[in-house]
Amino acid sequence: MTNILPLDALADPTRRQIFEMLRTGRRSVNELAAALPVSQPAVSQHLRVLRDARLVRARKLGNRRIYSLDPEGLMELRRYVEGLWEDVLNAFQEAAEEQSTEE
């Protein structure tokens, strides 16, 4: 397992498509590959990156793996984005206060 950051994993358009498809429900590699213009091995590689970034998880069902979003990893991503948003709001507040003292 490598340490890939969630935002780095989502930087790839195909991985974003896979992520969006999994937002609507669980899917197998073959189901994902059938909806994308890439091969099944390529989809498997993209899923591995998303798994390493803790954005998706796999569950074995017979001889297939069923992929879904990973709630724990998504919570980490959410905390990160919320932290960014707080920084933006704080910077906006500082700029507004600075502007009002200049006037």
Backbone bond lengths (Angstrom), bond angles and torsions (degrees), N, CA, C in turn:
res aa  C-N    CA-C-N  psi(-1)  N-CA   C-N-CA  omega(-1)  CA-C   N-CA-C  phi
1 M - - - 1.459 - - 1.524 108.87 -
2 T 1.313 115.75 129.87 1.459 120.38 178.28 1.518 108.86 -98.35
3 N 1.307 115.39 166.56 1.461 120.43 178.37 1.522 109.40 -100.17
4 I 1.296 116.67 84.67 1.457 120.80 176.73 1.525 107.71 -103.44
5 L 1.312 115.38 136.68 1.458 120.15 -179.89 1.525 109.89 -78.68
6 P 1.331 116.71 146.36 1.470 119.93 -178.81 1.527 113.40 -55.45
7 L 1.324 117.81 -42.08 1.466 118.88 -179.15 1.521 111.63 -67.10
8 D 1.335 116.94 -33.51 1.467 119.82 175.79 1.524 109.92 -66.00
9 A 1.322 116.73 -41.15 1.471 120.45 179.39 1.520 110.82 -62.86
10 L 1.322 116.97 -39.48 1.471 120.95 -177.89 1.525 112.97 -80.92
11 A 1.316 117.50 -3.44 1.466 120.16 179.25 1.527 111.71 -68.34
12 D 1.311 116.97 -24.62 1.464 121.23 179.99 1.529 110.06 -82.03
13 P 1.348 118.18 129.03 1.469 120.68 -177.96 1.529 114.34 -60.03
14 T 1.319 118.30 -37.32 1.458 119.97 179.60 1.523 110.74 -67.68
15 R 1.339 116.45 -41.34 1.466 119.08 177.75 1.523 110.94 -65.10
16 R 1.335 117.49 -35.34 1.469 119.21 175.90 1.521 110.34 -64.33
17 Q 1.329 117.63 -40.16 1.467 120.72 177.68 1.526 110.80 -61.86
18 I 1.312 116.53 -44.54 1.463 120.51 178.42 1.520 109.61 -61.44
19 F 1.325 116.50 -45.91 1.467 121.68 179.22 1.529 110.30 -58.04
20 E 1.315 117.13 -45.65 1.468 121.14 179.89 1.529 111.43 -64.29
21 M 1.319 117.20 -38.64 1.463 119.91 177.83 1.522 110.57 -64.07
22 L 1.318 116.93 -38.76 1.460 120.61 -179.60 1.527 111.80 -73.82
23 R 1.311 117.30 -18.52 1.470 119.72 174.87 1.521 111.01 -63.46
24 T 1.322 116.96 -27.22 1.464 120.52 -178.32 1.528 112.47 -90.94
25 G 1.334 117.34 -6.94 1.451 119.38 177.85 1.516 113.16 151.36
26 R 1.309 115.24 171.60 1.466 122.59 -178.90 1.520 110.59 -69.50
27 R 1.335 114.04 146.96 1.462 118.80 179.35 1.532 109.81 -149.27
28 S 1.312 114.58 153.45 1.470 120.37 173.84 1.527 108.19 -88.13
29 V 1.320 115.32 167.45 1.468 120.39 177.20 1.523 109.96 -59.06
30 N 1.324 117.21 -43.07 1.469 120.34 -178.33 1.527 111.47 -64.09
31 E 1.332 117.41 -39.10 1.470 120.19 177.58 1.524 110.65 -64.16
32 L 1.318 116.34 -41.15 1.466 119.91 178.68 1.524 110.20 -66.36
33 A 1.325 116.57 -46.09 1.464 120.77 -177.91 1.524 111.66 -62.19
34 A 1.330 116.92 -35.45 1.466 120.33 -179.29 1.523 111.61 -65.51
35 A 1.317 117.32 -25.04 1.463 121.03 -177.85 1.528 112.96 -96.61
36 L 1.324 117.35 -0.15 1.473 120.82 -175.80 1.524 110.94 -123.06
37 P 1.331 116.48 154.81 1.473 119.63 -179.81 1.533 112.84 -86.31
38 V 1.337 116.94 34.44 1.466 121.39 177.93 1.517 109.00 -131.35
39 S 1.317 116.39 163.44 1.465 121.28 -176.72 1.531 111.52 -74.39
40 Q 1.320 115.04 164.57 1.462 120.71 177.56 1.524 111.09 -61.46
41 P 1.359 120.12 -42.55 1.465 119.11 177.16 1.544 112.38 -61.37
42 A 1.328 116.87 -35.79 1.469 119.89 178.32 1.528 110.61 -66.63
43 V 1.332 116.28 -40.55 1.475 120.02 177.49 1.525 109.05 -62.84
44 S 1.322 117.84 -41.23 1.467 121.16 178.34 1.525 111.22 -60.55
45 Q 1.328 116.90 -40.52 1.470 120.31 178.03 1.529 110.65 -65.39
46 H 1.317 117.07 -42.40 1.467 120.32 178.35 1.532 110.50 -63.49
47 L 1.324 116.35 -40.12 1.468 119.89 178.16 1.523 111.31 -64.56
48 R 1.314 116.98 -35.62 1.464 120.45 177.70 1.526 110.32 -62.48
49 V 1.334 116.69 -42.27 1.465 120.45 178.05 1.527 110.21 -64.15
50 L 1.322 116.84 -44.51 1.473 120.41 178.71 1.526 111.24 -63.54
51 R 1.323 116.67 -36.46 1.471 120.27 176.53 1.526 110.62 -66.99
52 D 1.329 116.80 -44.26 1.466 120.54 178.94 1.527 111.61 -61.72
53 A 1.329 116.20 -30.51 1.467 121.17 177.92 1.528 111.61 -84.29
54 R 1.325 116.63 0.35 1.467 124.10 179.34 1.531 113.18 64.41
55 L 1.314 116.04 30.68 1.462 120.36 177.26 1.526 112.05 -94.45
56 V 1.329 116.43 -27.27 1.468 120.37 177.27 1.523 109.03 -132.72
57 R 1.330 114.59 161.93 1.458 120.53 175.06 1.521 108.26 -135.90
58 A 1.322 115.01 159.56 1.465 121.03 -178.09 1.519 109.48 -118.30
59 R 1.322 114.28 144.51 1.465 121.20 175.94 1.521 106.52 -128.40
60 K 1.316 115.98 131.74 1.461 119.78 179.54 1.521 109.81 -79.75
61 L 1.315 115.45 130.70 1.464 121.99 177.50 1.523 106.73 -133.87
62 G 1.320 115.74 98.49 1.460 119.50 -173.89 1.514 109.50 67.58
63 N 1.337 116.08 -126.64 1.462 119.70 178.36 1.535 111.76 -97.79
64 R 1.312 116.95 11.62 1.474 121.12 -179.68 1.520 110.32 -113.82
65 R 1.308 114.92 159.58 1.456 121.64 171.54 1.524 106.77 -112.00
66 I 1.308 115.08 131.13 1.457 121.37 179.00 1.531 107.23 -107.84
67 Y 1.315 115.44 126.82 1.467 121.20 -176.15 1.526 110.71 -102.80
68 S 1.318 114.24 144.67 1.463 121.82 175.84 1.526 107.96 -148.08
69 L 1.313 116.00 168.86 1.455 120.00 177.44 1.523 109.46 -69.67
70 D 1.322 115.91 149.12 1.462 122.36 179.71 1.529 109.03 -98.60
71 P 1.330 118.86 105.03 1.470 121.24 -176.09 1.530 113.70 -57.99
72 E 1.334 117.27 -36.59 1.467 119.51 -179.42 1.521 111.08 -65.89
73 G 1.318 116.63 -46.87 1.461 120.38 178.34 1.518 112.12 -63.72
74 L 1.339 116.00 -37.64 1.461 119.95 178.94 1.526 111.27 -66.74
75 M 1.339 117.57 -32.60 1.467 120.32 176.80 1.523 110.53 -65.77
76 E 1.328 116.88 -38.81 1.467 120.08 176.65 1.528 110.22 -62.67
77 L 1.328 116.03 -44.13 1.466 120.32 178.80 1.519 110.11 -63.22
78 R 1.315 116.88 -41.21 1.469 120.84 179.37 1.527 110.93 -61.98
79 R 1.334 117.27 -44.65 1.469 120.12 178.48 1.522 110.78 -59.91
80 Y 1.324 116.63 -40.31 1.462 120.60 179.18 1.527 110.93 -63.04
81 V 1.324 116.57 -47.79 1.473 120.85 -178.94 1.528 110.52 -65.21
82 E 1.332 117.14 -40.61 1.462 119.88 177.60 1.522 110.95 -62.60
83 G 1.339 117.38 -37.14 1.467 121.01 175.82 1.521 111.41 -62.92
84 L 1.337 116.12 -40.66 1.465 119.82 176.50 1.526 110.31 -61.87
85 W 1.315 116.16 -44.32 1.461 121.71 -178.45 1.528 110.05 -62.70
86 E 1.328 117.56 -41.30 1.462 120.66 177.37 1.523 110.39 -61.74
87 D 1.324 117.72 -41.21 1.467 121.31 177.84 1.526 110.96 -61.65
88 V 1.327 116.42 -42.20 1.468 120.95 179.01 1.522 110.33 -63.38
89 L 1.327 117.10 -45.64 1.468 120.22 179.85 1.520 111.53 -64.42
90 N 1.326 117.44 -39.79 1.464 120.29 177.32 1.523 111.37 -64.09
91 A 1.322 117.23 -42.16 1.465 121.00 178.13 1.525 110.49 -64.12
92 F 1.328 117.02 -39.21 1.462 120.95 178.07 1.521 110.51 -64.44
93 Q 1.330 116.39 -42.74 1.464 120.44 178.88 1.524 110.85 -62.73
94 E 1.318 117.36 -43.91 1.470 120.93 178.33 1.519 110.80 -61.64
95 A 1.323 117.27 -43.16 1.463 120.93 179.65 1.527 110.65 -64.47
96 A 1.323 117.10 -40.62 1.461 120.55 179.28 1.514 110.92 -66.25
97 E 1.325 117.14 -41.64 1.458 120.19 178.28 1.522 111.75 -65.84
98 E 1.308 115.83 -39.20 1.476 121.14 177.38 1.518 110.51 -63.10
99 Q 1.318 116.21 -42.80 1.467 122.55 179.94 1.528 109.56 -63.04
100 S 1.324 118.01 -42.67 1.472 120.84 -177.15 1.530 111.68 -70.08
101 T 1.335 117.62 -31.25 1.461 119.08 177.69 1.514 111.47 -75.45
102 E 1.328 117.81 -25.12 1.467 121.78 178.07 1.529 111.02 -75.73
103 E 1.310 117.21 -24.29 1.478 120.40 -175.99 1.469 112.15 -86.15
